[in-house]
Amino acid sequence: MQAYIARRLLASILVLFIVTLVIFGLMRLVPGDIVDQMAGQQGMLYQKNVQEIRERLGLTKPIHEQYLNWIGGILHGDLGKSMWTEQSAGKRISDRIPVTLELGLMSLFIALLIAIPVGVISSIRQDSLLDQAGRLFSIGGLSFPDFWLGTMFVLYAALWFHYQAPIRFVDFFDDPLTNLRQVGPAAVIMGIRLSSTTMRMLRSAMLEVLRQDYVRTAWSKGLRERAVITRHVLKNAMIPVITIFGNQVSLILGGTVIMETLFSLPGMGRLTIDAINQRDYTQVQANVLVLASFIVFANLVVDISYTWFDPRIRYR
């Protein structure tokens, strides 16, 4: 197991290195740079001032030197400074990431709260009315994209119920009710979307496990349905479900970009969109690297957790 984890960590470092190359190169391919954005907001800048700003921001250096300087800072724990605000990119991330984590964890909790009961009931009551209703719900959740559901909620909640989320974000520990009014709707919409995939995967896996010989043996021993489902079926059926969890982390982080924009949540998604619009290279690079690190770590945890759900799985 230790050798496997060591190999995965080395592979993760390689993945993150490739991410830094890709995001660094892509940002330089976007038309215009941060100086052009500043000129657009502050009016006409003299050519001398433009050149001075580019030199101060290091944009006149060769591309490979800019990249090496940035990587060198990362290796020393410095993600760099925002070119737009000149604040620490890491500090801006630390201020915004709690909002994104709250939204992501809440949506994941809601997804599991929906997917596990519905998936279990659909499998043990196959082809019943409940099963058909669960499958219809999952198809609907997969069919409607997040941005459409979010837009419809914002529009009709205001028209029908005169609901408007508070404009200023409030931390959960300062005012839990106001915080849930802001984050809750976005988390529910993301949770419905995420639950659809998990629900269908869990149903299929449980139907396969229910046909195994050891499950028939458990039934023949006279065990109660609850004991058979919880002890023998659900735990073994969770392995394929866990497999897609790593992918769902990336979907959650991608979904937060849309939801934070729709519901005016000051999280990593909005910070990234604003930084892209401002051509704030350093901030975008730092944001993407942090988000990629979360995804890589989540996939590593998922792989290691297999051994807990199925002791037959061993890593060498």
HELIX and SHEET records of a PDB file:
HELIX    1   1 GLN A    2  LEU A   29  1                                  28    
HELIX    2   2 ILE A   34  GLN A   42  1                                   9    
HELIX    3   3 GLN A   47  LEU A   57  1                                  11    
HELIX    4   4 ILE A   63  LEU A   75  1                                  13    
HELIX    5   5 ALA A   89  ILE A  124  1                                  36    
HELIX    6   6 LEU A  129  SER A  143  1                                  15    
HELIX    7   7 ASP A  146  PHE A  161  1                                  16    
HELIX    8   8 PRO A  176  LEU A  210  1                                  35    
HELIX    9   9 ASP A  213  SER A  220  1                                   8    
HELIX   10  10 GLU A  225  ALA A  227  1                                   3    
HELIX   11  11 VAL A  228  VAL A  233  3                                   6    
HELIX   12  12 LEU A  234  THR A  243  1                                  10    
HELIX   13  13 PHE A  245  LEU A  262  1                                  18    
HELIX   14  14 MET A  268  ASN A  277  1                                  10    
HELIX   15  15 TYR A  281  PHE A  309  1                                  29    
END                                                                             
